[in-house]
Amino acid sequence: MCCDIEGHLWQAYWEGNRIERICKNTGKIMHVINFPGAPRITSCCFGGEDMMTLYVTTAARGLDPASSEDLAQAGSLFKIKTDF
């Protein structure tokens, strides 16, 4: 988990293929980013000069990414420019 510059929570889902942005005031899901080729999302954090770049790590342990297109991105690092 991490918080963005607006104070909203970002939650990573192991075996969930996604991260969610959750409103700090209501607890409702504001945004979902799916990672169809990476089922095991391990962590997320913000960086960059303006703290608007979301970095997402994934795991491949116990998986064989070469065996299936559904696992093609397992073990990857993703960099996503956000624009709230």
PyMOL Python script that loads the backbone (N, CA, C, O; Angstrom):
from pymol import cmd

cmd.read_pdbstr("""\
ATOM      1  N   MET A   1       0.835  -1.181   0.000  1.00  0.00           N
ATOM      2  CA  MET A   1       0.000   0.000   0.000  1.00  0.00           C
ATOM      3  C   MET A   1       0.876   1.238   0.000  1.00  0.00           C
ATOM      4  O   MET A   1       2.017   1.221   0.460  1.00  0.00           O
ATOM      5  N   CYS A   2       0.312   2.306  -0.527  1.00  0.00           N
ATOM      6  CA  CYS A   2       0.959   3.612  -0.418  1.00  0.00           C
ATOM      7  C   CYS A   2      -0.120   4.676  -0.578  1.00  0.00           C
ATOM      8  O   CYS A   2      -1.253   4.375  -0.955  1.00  0.00           O
ATOM      9  N   CYS A   3       0.242   5.915  -0.288  1.00  0.00           N
ATOM     10  CA  CYS A   3      -0.670   7.049  -0.472  1.00  0.00           C
ATOM     11  C   CYS A   3      -0.114   7.979  -1.531  1.00  0.00           C
ATOM     12  O   CYS A   3       1.100   8.142  -1.659  1.00  0.00           O
ATOM     13  N   ASP A   4      -1.019   8.592  -2.293  1.00  0.00           N
ATOM     14  CA  ASP A   4      -0.597   9.559  -3.297  1.00  0.00           C
ATOM     15  C   ASP A   4      -0.532  10.951  -2.678  1.00  0.00           C
ATOM     16  O   ASP A   4      -0.784  11.115  -1.484  1.00  0.00           O
ATOM     17  N   ILE A   5      -0.191  11.960  -3.494  1.00  0.00           N
ATOM     18  CA  ILE A   5      -0.015  13.318  -2.956  1.00  0.00           C
ATOM     19  C   ILE A   5      -1.322  13.936  -2.477  1.00  0.00           C
ATOM     20  O   ILE A   5      -1.309  14.939  -1.762  1.00  0.00           O
ATOM     21  N   GLU A   6      -2.445  13.350  -2.861  1.00  0.00           N
ATOM     22  CA  GLU A   6      -3.740  13.825  -2.383  1.00  0.00           C
ATOM     23  C   GLU A   6      -4.201  13.076  -1.135  1.00  0.00           C
ATOM     24  O   GLU A   6      -5.255  13.386  -0.581  1.00  0.00           O
ATOM     25  N   GLY A   7      -3.423  12.098  -0.693  1.00  0.00           N
ATOM     26  CA  GLY A   7      -3.745  11.344   0.513  1.00  0.00           C
ATOM     27  C   GLY A   7      -4.611  10.122   0.298  1.00  0.00           C
ATOM     28  O   GLY A   7      -5.030   9.489   1.267  1.00  0.00           O
ATOM     29  N   HIS A   8      -4.889   9.772  -0.952  1.00  0.00           N
ATOM     30  CA  HIS A   8      -5.690   8.585  -1.235  1.00  0.00           C
ATOM     31  C   HIS A   8      -4.807   7.335  -1.187  1.00  0.00           C
ATOM     32  O   HIS A   8      -3.620   7.385  -1.509  1.00  0.00           O
ATOM     33  N   LEU A   9      -5.398   6.234  -0.786  1.00  0.00           N
ATOM     34  CA  LEU A   9      -4.687   4.967  -0.619  1.00  0.00           C
ATOM     35  C   LEU A   9      -4.648   4.193  -1.930  1.00  0.00           C
ATOM     36  O   LEU A   9      -5.642   4.129  -2.654  1.00  0.00           O
ATOM     37  N   TRP A  10      -3.487   3.604  -2.230  1.00  0.00           N
ATOM     38  CA  TRP A  10      -3.323   2.700  -3.367  1.00  0.00           C
ATOM     39  C   TRP A  10      -3.010   1.329  -2.791  1.00  0.00           C
ATOM     40  O   TRP A  10      -2.050   1.165  -2.038  1.00  0.00           O
ATOM     41  N   GLN A  11      -3.825   0.349  -3.151  1.00  0.00           N
ATOM     42  CA  GLN A  11      -3.714  -1.004  -2.614  1.00  0.00           C
ATOM     43  C   GLN A  11      -3.332  -1.968  -3.733  1.00  0.00           C
ATOM     44  O   GLN A  11      -3.986  -2.000  -4.776  1.00  0.00           O
ATOM     45  N   ALA A  12      -2.271  -2.755  -3.521  1.00  0.00           N
ATOM     46  CA  ALA A  12      -1.850  -3.790  -4.469  1.00  0.00           C
ATOM     47  C   ALA A  12      -2.475  -5.119  -4.066  1.00  0.00           C
ATOM     48  O   ALA A  12      -2.594  -5.416  -2.878  1.00  0.00           O
ATOM     49  N   TYR A  13      -2.876  -5.922  -5.055  1.00  0.00           N
ATOM     50  CA  TYR A  13      -3.544  -7.192  -4.784  1.00  0.00           C
ATOM     51  C   TYR A  13      -2.753  -8.381  -5.310  1.00  0.00           C
ATOM     52  O   TYR A  13      -2.679  -8.599  -6.519  1.00  0.00           O
ATOM     53  N   TRP A  14      -2.164  -9.146  -4.400  1.00  0.00           N
ATOM     54  CA  TRP A  14      -1.484 -10.406  -4.722  1.00  0.00           C
ATOM     55  C   TRP A  14      -2.542 -11.370  -5.233  1.00  0.00           C
ATOM     56  O   TRP A  14      -3.596 -11.514  -4.613  1.00  0.00           O
ATOM     57  N   GLU A  15      -2.282 -12.024  -6.338  1.00  0.00           N
ATOM     58  CA  GLU A  15      -3.223 -12.912  -7.018  1.00  0.00           C
ATOM     59  C   GLU A  15      -4.488 -12.164  -7.452  1.00  0.00           C
ATOM     60  O   GLU A  15      -5.523 -12.781  -7.703  1.00  0.00           O
ATOM     61  N   GLY A  16      -4.402 -10.853  -7.538  1.00  0.00           N
ATOM     62  CA  GLY A  16      -5.566 -10.060  -7.927  1.00  0.00           C
ATOM     63  C   GLY A  16      -5.394  -9.301  -9.225  1.00  0.00           C
ATOM     64  O   GLY A  16      -6.355  -8.716  -9.724  1.00  0.00           O
ATOM     65  N   ASN A  17      -4.203  -9.294  -9.783  1.00  0.00           N
ATOM     66  CA  ASN A  17      -3.930  -8.665 -11.076  1.00  0.00           C
ATOM     67  C   ASN A  17      -4.249  -7.170 -11.127  1.00  0.00           C
ATOM     68  O   ASN A  17      -4.458  -6.633 -12.214  1.00  0.00           O
ATOM     69  N   ARG A  18      -4.290  -6.492  -9.996  1.00  0.00           N
ATOM     70  CA  ARG A  18      -4.699  -5.089 -10.045  1.00  0.00           C
ATOM     71  C   ARG A  18      -4.183  -4.295  -8.852  1.00  0.00           C
ATOM     72  O   ARG A  18      -3.725  -4.846  -7.850  1.00  0.00           O
ATOM     73  N   ILE A  19      -4.276  -2.977  -9.004  1.00  0.00           N
ATOM     74  CA  ILE A  19      -4.150  -2.061  -7.875  1.00  0.00           C
ATOM     75  C   ILE A  19      -5.383  -1.165  -7.898  1.00  0.00           C
ATOM     76  O   ILE A  19      -5.976  -0.932  -8.951  1.00  0.00           O
ATOM     77  N   GLU A  20      -5.756  -0.673  -6.734  1.00  0.00           N
ATOM     78  CA  GLU A  20      -6.929   0.190  -6.633  1.00  0.00           C
ATOM     79  C   GLU A  20      -6.566   1.474  -5.893  1.00  0.00           C
ATOM     80  O   GLU A  20      -5.786   1.464  -4.940  1.00  0.00           O
ATOM     81  N   ARG A  21      -7.145   2.569  -6.350  1.00  0.00           N
ATOM     82  CA  ARG A  21      -7.040   3.847  -5.636  1.00  0.00           C
ATOM     83  C   ARG A  21      -8.316   3.989  -4.820  1.00  0.00           C
ATOM     84  O   ARG A  21      -9.420   3.936  -5.362  1.00  0.00           O
ATOM     85  N   ILE A  22      -8.158   4.168  -3.517  1.00  0.00           N
ATOM     86  CA  ILE A  22      -9.290   4.195  -2.599  1.00  0.00           C
ATOM     87  C   ILE A  22      -9.390   5.577  -1.967  1.00  0.00           C
ATOM     88  O   ILE A  22      -8.402   6.109  -1.460  1.00  0.00           O
ATOM     89  N   CYS A  23     -10.567   6.147  -1.998  1.00  0.00           N
ATOM     90  CA  CYS A  23     -10.798   7.503  -1.490  1.00  0.00           C
ATOM     91  C   CYS A  23     -10.523   7.587   0.005  1.00  0.00           C
ATOM     92  O   CYS A  23     -11.004   6.765   0.785  1.00  0.00           O
ATOM     93  N   LYS A  24      -9.749   8.583   0.390  1.00  0.00           N
ATOM     94  CA  LYS A  24      -9.394   8.762   1.799  1.00  0.00           C
ATOM     95  C   LYS A  24     -10.599   9.154   2.654  1.00  0.00           C
ATOM     96  O   LYS A  24     -10.589   8.930   3.864  1.00  0.00           O
ATOM     97  N   ASN A  25     -11.635   9.735   2.047  1.00  0.00           N
ATOM     98  CA  ASN A  25     -12.788  10.195   2.814  1.00  0.00           C
ATOM     99  C   ASN A  25     -13.923   9.181   2.884  1.00  0.00           C
ATOM    100  O   ASN A  25     -14.599   9.060   3.905  1.00  0.00           O
ATOM    101  N   THR A  26     -14.124   8.453   1.784  1.00  0.00           N
ATOM    102  CA  THR A  26     -15.287   7.564   1.723  1.00  0.00           C
ATOM    103  C   THR A  26     -14.934   6.082   1.767  1.00  0.00           C
ATOM    104  O   THR A  26     -15.784   5.250   2.086  1.00  0.00           O
ATOM    105  N   GLY A  27     -13.678   5.745   1.448  1.00  0.00           N
ATOM    106  CA  GLY A  27     -13.284   4.346   1.383  1.00  0.00           C
ATOM    107  C   GLY A  27     -13.731   3.654   0.106  1.00  0.00           C
ATOM    108  O   GLY A  27     -13.554   2.444  -0.040  1.00  0.00           O
ATOM    109  N   LYS A  28     -14.308   4.408  -0.819  1.00  0.00           N
ATOM    110  CA  LYS A  28     -14.776   3.840  -2.084  1.00  0.00           C
ATOM    111  C   LYS A  28     -13.640   3.790  -3.102  1.00  0.00           C
ATOM    112  O   LYS A  28     -12.728   4.616  -3.082  1.00  0.00           O
ATOM    113  N   ILE A  29     -13.718   2.808  -3.982  1.00  0.00           N
ATOM    114  CA  ILE A  29     -12.723   2.653  -5.036  1.00  0.00           C
ATOM    115  C   ILE A  29     -12.911   3.766  -6.063  1.00  0.00           C
ATOM    116  O   ILE A  29     -13.999   3.961  -6.604  1.00  0.00           O
ATOM    117  N   MET A  30     -11.827   4.487  -6.313  1.00  0.00           N
ATOM    118  CA  MET A  30     -11.864   5.601  -7.263  1.00  0.00           C
ATOM    119  C   MET A  30     -11.310   5.210  -8.628  1.00  0.00           C
ATOM    120  O   MET A  30     -11.743   5.735  -9.654  1.00  0.00           O
ATOM    121  N   HIS A  31     -10.361   4.297  -8.637  1.00  0.00           N
ATOM    122  CA  HIS A  31      -9.678   3.950  -9.881  1.00  0.00           C
ATOM    123  C   HIS A  31      -9.081   2.549  -9.735  1.00  0.00           C
ATOM    124  O   HIS A  31      -8.613   2.175  -8.659  1.00  0.00           O
ATOM    125  N   VAL A  32      -9.101   1.786 -10.815  1.00  0.00           N
ATOM    126  CA  VAL A  32      -8.507   0.455 -10.843  1.00  0.00           C
ATOM    127  C   VAL A  32      -7.560   0.379 -12.040  1.00  0.00           C
ATOM    128  O   VAL A  32      -7.905   0.796 -13.146  1.00  0.00           O
ATOM    129  N   ILE A  33      -6.365  -0.157 -11.803  1.00  0.00           N
ATOM    130  CA  ILE A  33      -5.429  -0.445 -12.890  1.00  0.00           C
ATOM    131  C   ILE A  33      -5.205  -1.947 -12.880  1.00  0.00           C
ATOM    132  O   ILE A  33      -4.749  -2.512 -11.887  1.00  0.00           O
ATOM    133  N   ASN A  34      -5.531  -2.588 -14.000  1.00  0.00           N
ATOM    134  CA  ASN A  34      -5.384  -4.034 -14.135  1.00  0.00           C
ATOM    135  C   ASN A  34      -4.056  -4.381 -14.788  1.00  0.00           C
ATOM    136  O   ASN A  34      -3.544  -3.637 -15.624  1.00  0.00           O
ATOM    137  N   PHE A  35      -3.514  -5.513 -14.395  1.00  0.00           N
ATOM    138  CA  PHE A  35      -2.265  -6.050 -14.936  1.00  0.00           C
ATOM    139  C   PHE A  35      -2.542  -7.492 -15.351  1.00  0.00           C
ATOM    140  O   PHE A  35      -2.197  -8.420 -14.620  1.00  0.00           O
ATOM    141  N   PRO A  36      -3.169  -7.694 -16.527  1.00  0.00           N
ATOM    142  CA  PRO A  36      -3.607  -9.035 -16.910  1.00  0.00           C
ATOM    143  C   PRO A  36      -2.499 -10.073 -17.024  1.00  0.00           C
ATOM    144  O   PRO A  36      -2.765 -11.258 -16.819  1.00  0.00           O
ATOM    145  N   GLY A  37      -1.283  -9.686 -17.337  1.00  0.00           N
ATOM    146  CA  GLY A  37      -0.191 -10.652 -17.468  1.00  0.00           C
ATOM    147  C   GLY A  37       0.662 -10.787 -16.233  1.00  0.00           C
ATOM    148  O   GLY A  37       1.709 -11.434 -16.268  1.00  0.00           O
ATOM    149  N   ALA A  38       0.225 -10.180 -15.131  1.00  0.00           N
ATOM    150  CA  ALA A  38       1.000 -10.213 -13.887  1.00  0.00           C
ATOM    151  C   ALA A  38       0.053 -10.422 -12.710  1.00  0.00           C
ATOM    152  O   ALA A  38      -0.428  -9.449 -12.128  1.00  0.00           O
ATOM    153  N   PRO A  39      -0.221 -11.664 -12.354  1.00  0.00           N
ATOM    154  CA  PRO A  39      -1.212 -11.929 -11.309  1.00  0.00           C
ATOM    155  C   PRO A  39      -0.776 -11.551  -9.894  1.00  0.00           C
ATOM    156  O   PRO A  39      -1.612 -11.285  -9.031  1.00  0.00           O
ATOM    157  N   ARG A  40       0.522 -11.530  -9.667  1.00  0.00           N
ATOM    158  CA  ARG A  40       1.004 -11.307  -8.295  1.00  0.00           C
ATOM    159  C   ARG A  40       1.597  -9.908  -8.153  1.00  0.00           C
ATOM    160  O   ARG A  40       2.797  -9.704  -8.334  1.00  0.00           O
ATOM    161  N   ILE A  41       0.740  -8.959  -7.830  1.00  0.00           N
ATOM    162  CA  ILE A  41       1.177  -7.579  -7.602  1.00  0.00           C
ATOM    163  C   ILE A  41       1.742  -7.530  -6.188  1.00  0.00           C
ATOM    164  O   ILE A  41       1.072  -7.925  -5.234  1.00  0.00           O
ATOM    165  N   THR A  42       2.970  -7.049  -6.053  1.00  0.00           N
ATOM    166  CA  THR A  42       3.623  -7.095  -4.751  1.00  0.00           C
ATOM    167  C   THR A  42       3.640  -5.760  -4.021  1.00  0.00           C
ATOM    168  O   THR A  42       3.507  -5.721  -2.798  1.00  0.00           O
ATOM    169  N   SER A  43       3.801  -4.668  -4.757  1.00  0.00           N
ATOM    170  CA  SER A  43       3.934  -3.383  -4.092  1.00  0.00           C
ATOM    171  C   SER A  43       3.700  -2.249  -5.073  1.00  0.00           C
ATOM    172  O   SER A  43       3.779  -2.431  -6.288  1.00  0.00           O
ATOM    173  N   CYS A  44       3.411  -1.081  -4.529  1.00  0.00           N
ATOM    174  CA  CYS A  44       3.300   0.125  -5.348  1.00  0.00           C
ATOM    175  C   CYS A  44       3.823   1.301  -4.531  1.00  0.00           C
ATOM    176  O   CYS A  44       3.694   1.334  -3.307  1.00  0.00           O
ATOM    177  N   CYS A  45       4.420   2.272  -5.239  1.00  0.00           N
ATOM    178  CA  CYS A  45       4.902   3.483  -4.575  1.00  0.00           C
ATOM    179  C   CYS A  45       5.000   4.605  -5.603  1.00  0.00           C
ATOM    180  O   CYS A  45       5.062   4.353  -6.806  1.00  0.00           O
ATOM    181  N   PHE A  46       5.015   5.817  -5.129  1.00  0.00           N
ATOM    182  CA  PHE A  46       5.117   6.978  -6.002  1.00  0.00           C
ATOM    183  C   PHE A  46       6.524   7.537  -5.963  1.00  0.00           C
ATOM    184  O   PHE A  46       7.202   7.482  -4.938  1.00  0.00           O
ATOM    185  N   GLY A  47       6.957   8.080  -7.105  1.00  0.00           N
ATOM    186  CA  GLY A  47       8.271   8.688  -7.210  1.00  0.00           C
ATOM    187  C   GLY A  47       8.276   9.720  -8.317  1.00  0.00           C
ATOM    188  O   GLY A  47       7.229  10.136  -8.813  1.00  0.00           O
ATOM    189  N   GLY A  48       9.477  10.123  -8.694  1.00  0.00           N
ATOM    190  CA  GLY A  48       9.634  11.169  -9.699  1.00  0.00           C
ATOM    191  C   GLY A  48       9.673  12.524  -9.033  1.00  0.00           C
ATOM    192  O   GLY A  48       9.330  12.660  -7.859  1.00  0.00           O
ATOM    193  N   GLU A  49      10.090  13.521  -9.781  1.00  0.00           N
ATOM    194  CA  GLU A  49      10.215  14.873  -9.227  1.00  0.00           C
ATOM    195  C   GLU A  49       8.911  15.404  -8.669  1.00  0.00           C
ATOM    196  O   GLU A  49       8.902  16.101  -7.654  1.00  0.00           O
ATOM    197  N   ASP A  50       7.798  15.076  -9.335  1.00  0.00           N
ATOM    198  CA  ASP A  50       6.499  15.583  -8.898  1.00  0.00           C
ATOM    199  C   ASP A  50       5.687  14.551  -8.099  1.00  0.00           C
ATOM    200  O   ASP A  50       4.534  14.800  -7.747  1.00  0.00           O
ATOM    201  N   MET A  51       6.294  13.403  -7.820  1.00  0.00           N
ATOM    202  CA  MET A  51       5.631  12.311  -7.085  1.00  0.00           C
ATOM    203  C   MET A  51       4.325  11.874  -7.751  1.00  0.00           C
ATOM    204  O   MET A  51       3.366  11.499  -7.076  1.00  0.00           O
ATOM    205  N   MET A  52       4.305  11.929  -9.083  1.00  0.00           N
ATOM    206  CA  MET A  52       3.114  11.544  -9.840  1.00  0.00           C
ATOM    207  C   MET A  52       3.345  10.280 -10.668  1.00  0.00           C
ATOM    208  O   MET A  52       2.476   9.877 -11.440  1.00  0.00           O
ATOM    209  N   THR A  53       4.505   9.658 -10.511  1.00  0.00           N
ATOM    210  CA  THR A  53       4.795   8.424 -11.229  1.00  0.00           C
ATOM    211  C   THR A  53       4.601   7.258 -10.273  1.00  0.00           C
ATOM    212  O   THR A  53       5.226   7.194  -9.215  1.00  0.00           O
ATOM    213  N   LEU A  54       3.727   6.341 -10.660  1.00  0.00           N
ATOM    214  CA  LEU A  54       3.427   5.173  -9.842  1.00  0.00           C
ATOM    215  C   LEU A  54       4.284   4.007 -10.326  1.00  0.00           C
ATOM    216  O   LEU A  54       4.255   3.649 -11.503  1.00  0.00           O
ATOM    217  N   TYR A  55       5.034   3.429  -9.420  1.00  0.00           N
ATOM    218  CA  TYR A  55       5.842   2.246  -9.719  1.00  0.00           C
ATOM    219  C   TYR A  55       5.153   1.041  -9.087  1.00  0.00           C
ATOM    220  O   TYR A  55       4.756   1.073  -7.923  1.00  0.00           O
ATOM    221  N   VAL A  56       5.021  -0.018  -9.876  1.00  0.00           N
ATOM    222  CA  VAL A  56       4.332  -1.222  -9.419  1.00  0.00           C
ATOM    223  C   VAL A  56       5.246  -2.420  -9.656  1.00  0.00           C
ATOM    224  O   VAL A  56       5.721  -2.631 -10.772  1.00  0.00           O
ATOM    225  N   THR A  57       5.492  -3.202  -8.608  1.00  0.00           N
ATOM    226  CA  THR A  57       6.297  -4.406  -8.736  1.00  0.00           C
ATOM    227  C   THR A  57       5.389  -5.633  -8.721  1.00  0.00           C
ATOM    228  O   THR A  57       4.317  -5.638  -8.117  1.00  0.00           O
ATOM    229  N   THR A  58       5.865  -6.676  -9.414  1.00  0.00           N
ATOM    230  CA  THR A  58       5.126  -7.930  -9.474  1.00  0.00           C
ATOM    231  C   THR A  58       6.083  -9.091  -9.235  1.00  0.00           C
ATOM    232  O   THR A  58       7.299  -8.929  -9.340  1.00  0.00           O
ATOM    233  N   ALA A  59       5.545 -10.242  -8.920  1.00  0.00           N
ATOM    234  CA  ALA A  59       6.369 -11.419  -8.631  1.00  0.00           C
ATOM    235  C   ALA A  59       6.123 -12.517  -9.659  1.00  0.00           C
ATOM    236  O   ALA A  59       5.037 -12.642 -10.224  1.00  0.00           O
ATOM    237  N   ALA A  60       7.173 -13.308  -9.880  1.00  0.00           N
ATOM    238  CA  ALA A  60       7.068 -14.476 -10.753  1.00  0.00           C
ATOM    239  C   ALA A  60       7.377 -15.761  -9.997  1.00  0.00           C
ATOM    240  O   ALA A  60       7.311 -16.849 -10.568  1.00  0.00           O
ATOM    241  N   ARG A  61       7.710 -15.643  -8.728  1.00  0.00           N
ATOM    242  CA  ARG A  61       8.070 -16.817  -7.936  1.00  0.00           C
ATOM    243  C   ARG A  61       6.959 -17.856  -7.964  1.00  0.00           C
ATOM    244  O   ARG A  61       5.798 -17.555  -7.688  1.00  0.00           O
ATOM    245  N   GLY A  62       7.333 -19.066  -8.298  1.00  0.00           N
ATOM    246  CA  GLY A  62       6.372 -20.157  -8.364  1.00  0.00           C
ATOM    247  C   GLY A  62       5.564 -20.184  -9.647  1.00  0.00           C
ATOM    248  O   GLY A  62       4.696 -21.041  -9.817  1.00  0.00           O
ATOM    249  N   LEU A  63       5.841 -19.254 -10.553  1.00  0.00           N
ATOM    250  CA  LEU A  63       5.144 -19.196 -11.840  1.00  0.00           C
ATOM    251  C   LEU A  63       6.153 -19.417 -12.960  1.00  0.00           C
ATOM    252  O   LEU A  63       7.356 -19.242 -12.763  1.00  0.00           O
ATOM    253  N   ASP A  64       5.672 -19.793 -14.112  1.00  0.00           N
ATOM    254  CA  ASP A  64       6.529 -19.920 -15.287  1.00  0.00           C
ATOM    255  C   ASP A  64       5.991 -18.981 -16.359  1.00  0.00           C
ATOM    256  O   ASP A  64       5.140 -19.382 -17.153  1.00  0.00           O
ATOM    257  N   PRO A  65       6.480 -17.713 -16.398  1.00  0.00           N
ATOM    258  CA  PRO A  65       5.960 -16.734 -17.352  1.00  0.00           C
ATOM    259  C   PRO A  65       6.035 -17.197 -18.807  1.00  0.00           C
ATOM    260  O   PRO A  65       5.212 -16.779 -19.621  1.00  0.00           O
ATOM    261  N   ALA A  66       6.989 -18.038 -19.147  1.00  0.00           N
ATOM    262  CA  ALA A  66       7.118 -18.520 -20.522  1.00  0.00           C
ATOM    263  C   ALA A  66       6.041 -19.541 -20.887  1.00  0.00           C
ATOM    264  O   ALA A  66       5.839 -19.835 -22.065  1.00  0.00           O
ATOM    265  N   SER A  67       5.351 -20.080 -19.882  1.00  0.00           N
ATOM    266  CA  SER A  67       4.379 -21.147 -20.140  1.00  0.00           C
ATOM    267  C   SER A  67       3.000 -20.645 -20.561  1.00  0.00           C
ATOM    268  O   SER A  67       2.197 -21.416 -21.085  1.00  0.00           O
ATOM    269  N   SER A  68       2.723 -19.374 -20.338  1.00  0.00           N
ATOM    270  CA  SER A  68       1.381 -18.884 -20.611  1.00  0.00           C
ATOM    271  C   SER A  68       1.386 -17.389 -20.882  1.00  0.00           C
ATOM    272  O   SER A  68       2.115 -16.634 -20.238  1.00  0.00           O
ATOM    273  N   GLU A  69       0.575 -16.971 -21.832  1.00  0.00           N
ATOM    274  CA  GLU A  69       0.423 -15.552 -22.118  1.00  0.00           C
ATOM    275  C   GLU A  69      -0.176 -14.828 -20.915  1.00  0.00           C
ATOM    276  O   GLU A  69       0.085 -13.643 -20.710  1.00  0.00           O
ATOM    277  N   ASP A  70      -0.973 -15.533 -20.123  1.00  0.00           N
ATOM    278  CA  ASP A  70      -1.584 -14.948 -18.925  1.00  0.00           C
ATOM    279  C   ASP A  70      -0.547 -14.570 -17.869  1.00  0.00           C
ATOM    280  O   ASP A  70      -0.851 -13.818 -16.943  1.00  0.00           O
ATOM    281  N   LEU A  71       0.662 -15.084 -18.001  1.00  0.00           N
ATOM    282  CA  LEU A  71       1.731 -14.816 -17.026  1.00  0.00           C
ATOM    283  C   LEU A  71       2.892 -14.037 -17.642  1.00  0.00           C
ATOM    284  O   LEU A  71       3.944 -13.899 -17.017  1.00  0.00           O
ATOM    285  N   ALA A  72       2.712 -13.532 -18.850  1.00  0.00           N
ATOM    286  CA  ALA A  72       3.802 -12.918 -19.612  1.00  0.00           C
ATOM    287  C   ALA A  72       4.494 -11.755 -18.897  1.00  0.00           C
ATOM    288  O   ALA A  72       5.684 -11.530 -19.118  1.00  0.00           O
ATOM    289  N   GLN A  73       3.792 -11.024 -18.060  1.00  0.00           N
ATOM    290  CA  GLN A  73       4.374  -9.863 -17.377  1.00  0.00           C
ATOM    291  C   GLN A  73       4.760 -10.147 -15.922  1.00  0.00           C
ATOM    292  O   GLN A  73       5.201  -9.243 -15.213  1.00  0.00           O
ATOM    293  N   ALA A  74       4.600 -11.376 -15.480  1.00  0.00           N
ATOM    294  CA  ALA A  74       4.941 -11.736 -14.096  1.00  0.00           C
ATOM    295  C   ALA A  74       6.412 -11.437 -13.834  1.00  0.00           C
ATOM    296  O   ALA A  74       7.274 -11.777 -14.644  1.00  0.00           O
ATOM    297  N   GLY A  75       6.691 -10.808 -12.715  1.00  0.00           N
ATOM    298  CA  GLY A  75       8.060 -10.459 -12.350  1.00  0.00           C
ATOM    299  C   GLY A  75       8.519  -9.126 -12.903  1.00  0.00           C
ATOM    300  O   GLY A  75       9.693  -8.776 -12.784  1.00  0.00           O
ATOM    301  N   SER A  76       7.609  -8.376 -13.506  1.00  0.00           N
ATOM    302  CA  SER A  76       7.958  -7.094 -14.128  1.00  0.00           C
ATOM    303  C   SER A  76       7.807  -5.921 -13.169  1.00  0.00           C
ATOM    304  O   SER A  76       7.124  -6.005 -12.149  1.00  0.00           O
ATOM    305  N   LEU A  77       8.462  -4.834 -13.528  1.00  0.00           N
ATOM    306  CA  LEU A  77       8.302  -3.543 -12.863  1.00  0.00           C
ATOM    307  C   LEU A  77       7.576  -2.637 -13.836  1.00  0.00           C
ATOM    308  O   LEU A  77       7.973  -2.521 -14.995  1.00  0.00           O
ATOM    309  N   PHE A  78       6.509  -1.991 -13.373  1.00  0.00           N
ATOM    310  CA  PHE A  78       5.728  -1.089 -14.205  1.00  0.00           C
ATOM    311  C   PHE A  78       5.898   0.343 -13.722  1.00  0.00           C
ATOM    312  O   PHE A  78       6.007   0.598 -12.522  1.00  0.00           O
ATOM    313  N   LYS A  79       5.919   1.264 -14.659  1.00  0.00           N
ATOM    314  CA  LYS A  79       6.021   2.699 -14.383  1.00  0.00           C
ATOM    315  C   LYS A  79       4.836   3.367 -15.058  1.00  0.00           C
ATOM    316  O   LYS A  79       4.684   3.294 -16.277  1.00  0.00           O
ATOM    317  N   ILE A  80       3.985   4.028 -14.251  1.00  0.00           N
ATOM    318  CA  ILE A  80       2.751   4.613 -14.756  1.00  0.00           C
ATOM    319  C   ILE A  80       2.698   6.082 -14.367  1.00  0.00           C
ATOM    320  O   ILE A  80       2.770   6.414 -13.184  1.00  0.00           O
ATOM    321  N   LYS A  81       2.573   6.966 -15.357  1.00  0.00           N
ATOM    322  CA  LYS A  81       2.433   8.391 -15.082  1.00  0.00           C
ATOM    323  C   LYS A  81       0.975   8.666 -14.735  1.00  0.00           C
ATOM    324  O   LYS A  81       0.083   8.405 -15.543  1.00  0.00           O
ATOM    325  N   THR A  82       0.732   9.183 -13.558  1.00  0.00           N
ATOM    326  CA  THR A  82      -0.638   9.468 -13.126  1.00  0.00           C
ATOM    327  C   THR A  82      -0.977  10.933 -13.416  1.00  0.00           C
ATOM    328  O   THR A  82      -0.087  11.758 -13.622  1.00  0.00           O
ATOM    329  N   ASP A  83      -2.254  11.238 -13.427  1.00  0.00           N
ATOM    330  CA  ASP A  83      -2.708  12.608 -13.685  1.00  0.00           C
ATOM    331  C   ASP A  83      -3.997  12.894 -12.921  1.00  0.00           C
ATOM    332  O   ASP A  83      -5.041  13.129 -13.529  1.00  0.00           O
ATOM    333  N   PHE A  84      -3.927  12.875 -11.617  1.00  0.00           N
ATOM    334  CA  PHE A  84      -5.161  13.075 -10.844  1.00  0.00           C
ATOM    335  C   PHE A  84      -5.684  14.471 -11.076  1.00  0.00           C
ATOM    336  O   PHE A  84      -6.716  14.845 -10.518  1.00  0.00           O
TER     337      PHE A  84
END
""", "prot")
cmd.dss("prot")
cmd.show_as("cartoon", "prot")
cmd.util.cbc("prot")
cmd.orient("prot")
